[in-house]
Amino acid sequence: MADAPLLFDEAVRRVRPEQTIAVGFSIGSGVAASLVRQREPDGLILVTPFDSLKAVAQEPYSWLPVGPFFEHEIAAADDLAGSGIPSRSLPPGRTKLSRHPGPRACDGG
């Protein structure tokens, strides 16, 4: 989590893009969401995100208090609360990834 802003800053410094979009997959969606509290990307894409990692871990073990096992909570919903950064999320089942066929397949729009 602490490395995300450092990596973001270094990527922006090296590439100098016109826009920056933070992307996170699964647990990484929590890292990307936490980034918006420390940096201001132009957009955010979360693939199979979750509200709270602790809550996800608790679901299959309703009889076991999982909280004590977490040194750090990843609470994506809390991190995004009040954020004005444009964002999109792809829920489970809508995330089929395929191999990129190459640059020619993308030519011409």
Helices and strands as residue ranges (DSSP letters): H 3-15, E 21-25, H 27-35, E 43-47, H 53-58, G 59-61, G 67-69, H 76-80, E 87-90, H 103-106
